[in-house]
Amino acid sequence: MAVSDVLSPALSSAELVALGPIRQTEASAREDFSAQVRHCLLGLERLLEDTRQNVSALVWVMVLLAEEKMTPQAYAAYNDAYNRFFVERGIGKKPARTTVGVVFDEPGVVVEMEAIALAADDRL
């Protein structure tokens, strides 16, 4: 059973939008780790656009990294990709972030992100 079969990719309340999980596997992005991180962030951005919002509305991002990606080099690449994503969008104040190293239950998953954002004003 796929994750999307049991979990909602986005859920809105009166003031908040819960997003994710967005998973990136080595098989779905045969690119470097930085690109895989970026793909997850782009996935969050697309979900936000579906709720008439953008990444400036993010207040918290939880990032799960495969344990093998918790090396100093991979972690530096992750931080660089994460920071660059927000800078490219002109967002100076990034959302709060939690990063945890995990062992995923699905082979090949290397990064997963979930987030909480403010709902668009017209939803309040």
N, C-alpha and C positions, 0 to 999 in steps of 0.2 A: 504494500500500500504506500503510495506517495504521500509525502508530507502535506501537499496541497489537498489531499482527500480528507484530512482530519483537522486541519487548521485553517483559520481565516487569514488571508494575506493582509487585510486591513479591517479595522473595526472603529467606528466613530462613536463618541459620546457627545454630550452637549458642548464640551470644551476641549476634548482631547481626541486624538486619532492614534490608535495603536497600529503599528505596521510590522509586518513580517510574520514568519521568518523568511528571509531571503538567503538562499544557500548558493554557494559557488563551489563547484567540484573541479578537480584537475581535469576531468574528462570534458566538462562543459566549457572550459576556457583554457585551451592549450597555450596559455601565455604565462608570463612570469607572475609571481605572487602579487605584485603591485597591481597588475591588470585585473586579477581576480578580486582583490579588495575593491577596486574601482567599479567592477561589474555589480557588486553587491550594493554599493552606494547609488549607482544608477538605477538599480531596482527599487531602492527606497524612494528615489526621486520620482520614478514613474508612478509608484503607488500614491505619493503625495499629490502629483498632478491629477490623478483620478479623483481625489477629494478636493480639488480646486485650491490646492495649497502648493508651496514650494519648500525647498530645503531650509530656508530661513526660519521656518516654523518648527524645525526639530528642537526639542528640548533635552532629549536623552537618547543615546544610542548604546545598545549592548552588542558587543562583538565577541563571538566565540571563534577562537582560532584553534585549528588542529594542533595538538601538542608538538608535532614536528616543526611547526611554524613559529615556535616560541624561542627560536635562536636569536641572538643579538642582531644578526644580519637581516633575518626575515622580519623581525619586529621593527627594525629601522625602516625597512621598505614599506611595511604596513603604515607606520606613522607618517611617512612621507606621502604615500598615496592618499591617506585620509586628509591630511592637512592641505595638500594640493587641490583636492576636490572642492573644498570650501573656498579656498583662495580664488580659484578659477570662477567662482560664482559671486565673488565680491562680498563674501560673508566673513567678517572679521571675528565675530564671536561665535565660536563653534559650540555645538551642544555638549552637555555633560556626556561622559563616555565611561563605560565599564568594559574592560577587556579581560577575557578569561580563556585559559588554555584548556581544551577538553579533548576527549576521545569520542568522536562521533559514532553513532550507531549505523550510519550509512557509509559504506566504503567509498573513498575518494573525496569526501567532503573536506574542504580545507578552511572555509570561512563561512560564517553565518551571521547575519545581522537582524536585529529587531530594534524598533525605535518607538518613541512617543513624540507626537508633534501637537502643536496647537491646532484646533480646528479652524477652518476659514471663518471669518467674521460673519458671513451671511448664514452660517449654521447656528449662531448663538441667538 
